Amino acid sequence: MTDPREHDLVLFGATGFVGRLVAAHVAEHAPPGLRVALAGRTRAKVEDVRAALPAAARDWPVVVADTADPASLAAMAASARVVVSTVGPYLRHGLPVVGACARAGTHYADLTGEVPFVRRAIDRYDAVARASGARLVHACGYDAVPSDLAVLALHRRVAADDAGALRDVRLVATARGGVSGGTVASMRGIVQQAARDARIRRLLADPHALSPDRDAEPDVPQPPDTPAPGRTVDGGWVAASPMASFNTRVVRRSNALQGWAYGRTLRYGEVAGTGRGARGAAAAAGLTVGLGVLAGAVLLPPTRALLDRVLPAPGEGPDEETRRTGRFRMDVHAVTTTGRQYRALAAGSGDPGYAATAVMLGEAALALALDQDRLPDAAGSLTPATALGDVLVERLRAAGQTYEATPR
């Protein structure tokens, strides 16, 4: 039977900073015969990106689509089996793309780290996507793939050992890399919206903000998103992680979407590791103060203007050397309901927000396009663990990243 869809995979936002990196990864790893297209608002700019790709990708077709033009998004979604979007900030630009894919039965993936966007996408399009069979997979980058897959790996190992359910799980993240203008724009948008909208503030404060059934969530206190600096059992210093308020919600949604398979007593938190000794303590204090100062500076016009001059603008990001020499590591410590202790590790080379993220989103895209028969049987608004699960773990391991869980 002839496939009525013209493209297997459309990369929307190919001219953006991360979009170019994802296109390069897919160009290098897509098998012959995979029908890939590049999409963006301006044909000439998309063609320039295509011209810089490996020779095998230079005949990829170009699709012109704009988030402000619903007809163009509908046509793009209808033409593809899978659409991957790097067009952010998602709270400003993302919902029309999600809606077009949900209505067309087209699988979708993005890189969002924005709780309000994901909540709105769930509320508006989860039922639509379940009816059409579309998988809407949010957070397929450094936010929140390593967290989500590390806890999935823990669950798999604990279940295989018949060691009960997960009870207390804490992830300690360390990373080296750069910052892009897109990330800055997303963070600024959320802080500003929260400052003027009490509903956003309540949503951001809810540890189960992304739950599929908030009333059914267990009444188990969750770790704070912004703990005071402290020490780990092995002597390292930790502080609040800027990713915790998003990643923890994704992990808890994965648990709920699977019928709380990880455990109804699960307490899951994330912190940032800052090192040992006096230097680690100073870094922990500095990170804590810096996050507060940055959030406050975004709200005041004079300091916001200063930030605009010193931070990268949308479309800008770390240079090639920073991307190449970056790395990430997430050490996860778990105690089960039977008292057994486990650890998980998620790690990889390359700047986590960009080089490593391009691998994560690229492999998520290829999994959606190529591995349908092996993916979990699910549709609707999903997480990396519930939409792609062990298939994405396998792909990322093959790409050089580490995902493992072992008893302690």
Number of C-alpha atoms within 10 A of each C-alpha: 3 4 8 10 15 15 22 22 28 30 27 29 24 29 26 22 20 25 27 21 22 28 25 21 19 22 21 14 13 19 11 8 7 13 19 25 25 27 27 24 19 14 15 12 15 23 20 11 18 25 14 12 19 11 11 11 21 14 12 18 16 21 22 17 23 21 17 12 11 15 13 18 23 18 16 28 29 21 21 25 25 30 31 29 25 24 26 19 23 24 19 13 15 20 18 19 26 30 22 23 31 30 19 21 24 27 27 29 28 24 27 27 26 22 22 22 20 25 16 14 21 21 14 16 21 23 15 21 26 18 14 18 18 25 28 32 28 27 25 29 26 26 23 27 26 29 28 28 27 27 32 27 23 27 24 15 19 24 15 10 11 10 18 18 23 28 19 20 22 20 27 23 24 18 20 16 20 15 18 20 18 23 21 18 17 19 18 19 19 20 17 15 15 17 13 10 10 11 12 17 16 11 16 20 13 15 20 22 23 26 22 20 12 12 9 9 14 14 9 10 11 16 16 16 20 17 15 14 21 16 19 11 6 7 12 15 26 29 27 25 23 17 18 23 23 24 26 27 23 31 29 24 24 27 24 23 19 11 11 17 16 25 19 17 18 24 19 24 24 30 26 22 27 25 18 18 12 10 12 19 20 16 19 25 19 14 20 20 12 12 15 10 11 16 16 15 17 21 16 11 10 10 14 16 12 12 16 14 10 8 15 18 16 17 14 16 22 19 13 11 11 18 21 17 13 20 20 21 21 25 18 22 20 26 23 21 15 12 14 17 18 21 22 26 24 25 22 23 19 24 27 27 26 27 27 28 24 27 27 30 29 28 26 29 30 22 19 27 22 16 14 13 8 13 17 14 11 16 23 23 29 26 26 28 31 25 25 26 18 19 20 25 26 14 18 20 16 11 15 13 21 20 22 18 22 13 15 11
